[in-house]
Amino acid sequence: MAPWLRLLAVVPPAVALLVSSGCSDSWGCTDTTAERGEAAAEVDAVGTDGEPLGVTVAILDWELSPHPQTPDEGDMVDVTYSFDYYGESYGDALRDVGLQLCAVDADRVALSCAVVYSTETRPESDRLLTGESWLGPEHPERTAEVLLIPNNMIHHRVTCEGDPKDGGGTHPPEHLVPGDQL
């Protein structure tokens, strides 16, 4: 008896058919989206699995003022923020983190949002990094506060659509856009 016939005798026919047809490449490839965390002025960053990443990100200050490079465009929201790594020092391998921040109105409706990255900051101490971002809402005067979303937006995992064999997994939540409720 041929070896492949012996295999069919002991392997359930459905499995043998799938393996022999090459359909097993996409087995188990699923894409999911992480649940968006609660927005606040200070958050502990979390990965797509919901686990803390060892960094607290905080809005240090914000104000309405013209951007120095485009003063004729009127006021924008100038935001200063920090990444404070706990349990590690700056010289160690710090995790790259990117969080979305949004200028919101009194009802916590997003007016303008951006992603701020730890790699775009400057060191203040062995574990504290600070940065600045400018948000340009259509009506900056409606800004009541600036909030951070705790989900890390840096994502290196391939989607199932991009690679059904090796892709899949949990991805960051969709980016917030003006008009979204926080």
N, C-alpha and C positions, 0 to 999 in steps of 0.2 A: 504494500500500500504506500502511496506517495506520502511524504512527510506532511504536506499541507492538508491532506485528507485526514490523517491521524489527528491533527490539530482541530479540525472541524468536529471530530467525534467527541472531543472533551471540552471544547469551548462553546458556550451558548451561541447559537447561530447569529443572533443579532449583533453580538460583540464582534464575532469573526467578520461579518459583513462590513461593519463600520471600520474596523482596522484595515481590512483589505481594500476598502474603497478610498482611503485617505481622508475620510470625514472627521477623523479624530483631531485635526489641526485646531478646530475652533471649540473643542470641548471646554466648557467651564469659563469661557471668556465673558465676563460681565463687567459693565461699567456702572458705577453708582456715584452719587454725589453726596458729599458730606453735608450734614445738617448745619446750617449757619448758626454760629454762636450769638449770644446776647451782646449787643453793642454797648460800649461804655467808654468813658474818657481814659480808663486804665484797664487793661486786660492782660491775662496770661495767655500767650500765644499757644495754640493747639494745632496738632497735625491733623491729617485727614482721618485718623483713627480716633480723634477726640482727646488724645493724651497730651499733657503739657509738654512743651518743647524746652522749658528751662529758661524762658525769657519773659519778662514783663514789659509791655509796651505802653507808653503813657503819652497823652497830650500834655505838654508842659505849659503851652500858652498859645493863644491865637488872637488875631486882631484883623480888622479891616484896614487896608492901606493899599495905595497904588504899588504895583510891582515896579522895582527900580528900573527895569529894562523897558517897560511899556507904561509909563506913567499916564499917558494920554487915554488909556483904556479904562481909567477909573479904578475904583476899589476892587480888591480881590481879598480872599481869605488867606492870610499868612499864618501858617501853622508850624510850631516848633514841637518836636516829639522826641522821645528817647526809647532806646532798647536797653533794658537792664538785664544782663545775663546773671542768673543766680547759680551758685555752685561751680562756676567756671571763671577763668580769667581771660582777658582779651587775647593773651598770647596763645591760649589753647585753641583747639579747633572749634570755634564757635559755629553754631548752626546758622546758615543763611535763612532769614525769615523775611517774608513780605506780607504785610497786612494792609487791608483796605481801610481807608479813613474817609469819612464823609462829613461835609458841612450839612447840618440839618436845621429845619425851622422849628418853631415851638411845638409842633405836632410830631416831631421826629421823622419828617418826610425829607428824604435826601434831596439836596439842592445841587451838589457837586461832589464827586468821589474820585479818589486816586489810590493807587497802591504805593506804599512806601516800603523801601527795602533796607534791611540792615546794612547791605553792602554800599549804600549811598549815604552813609553817615560818617561822622568823624568821632574818634575816640576821645572821651573825656576822662576816663580812668581805666583801670585794668579790666573792667567789665561793663562799663556804661558808654553807650554810643548815642550821639544826638544828631538830629537832622532837621531840615526845614523843607516844607512843601507849600506850594501856592495853589489854591483852588479858585476857579473862576466861575462861580454860579452866575446865572443870568441876573438874579436879584440878590447881590451879596448882603444887602441891608436886612434881609429876612433871616440871616444866619443867627440861630439862637445858641448853638453849641457845635463842637466838632467831636465826633465819636469814632472809635475804632471797632472793627469787627475782629474777633480773636482768631479766626481761621487763617492758617498759613496759606497764602495763595501761590507759593512757589511749588511747582508740580513738574516732576520729571517722568512720570509714568505715561506710557503710550496708551492710547484708547484702543478698544476692540476694533473700531472701524479702521484705525491706522495700522494695526497689526493683530489680527484675530488669534494668532498663535501665542504671542508674548505680551499682548496688551491687556487692558482691563484693570480693575481695582477701583478703589475709592478715589475720587477726584475732589478738589476744592469746590465749594459752592459757587454758583454763578455770581459774577460781579454785580454789585448794586449799581443802579443807574438813577439819575434824577427822577423823582416821582415815587421811588420805592419807599415803603414804610419800614422804618427800623424798629 
